[in-house]
Amino acid sequence: MAKGLPDEVLKYLKERAFSSIVIKNVKDIAQVKRIINSIKVFPTVKDCWVKNYSEGIAVVSVDLKRGALDEVSKMLTINDNYNFKIVNSGKYEIEAEIVSEKK
């Protein structure tokens, strides 16, 4: 019974090591890079990077300095570069949609 347990625990920890932001309505990879640069300046964010990008959906991994992911969710809605709609916000993942780019 315990034979597969270490692999399952390792998989679980890898999935939960960093929080994720799933961003929909992304135009291209250049826009993903601009979004990441915006997120990196949030005071609670230590670092972030693209985990996956495909067909207008980007998954960004986020390493937090402190605080919880809900603080990042709030900062997304008030950032200077994009208008985001938060679709869902959980303990380990935020699902957001780009409504428009701010000028």
Buried (B, 14 or more C-beta within 10 A) or exposed (E): EEEEEEEEEEEEEEEEEBBBBBBBBBEEEEBBEEBBEBBEEBEBBEEBEBBEBEEEBBBBBBEBEEEEBBBBBEBBEEBEBBBBBBEEBEEEBBBBBBEEEEE
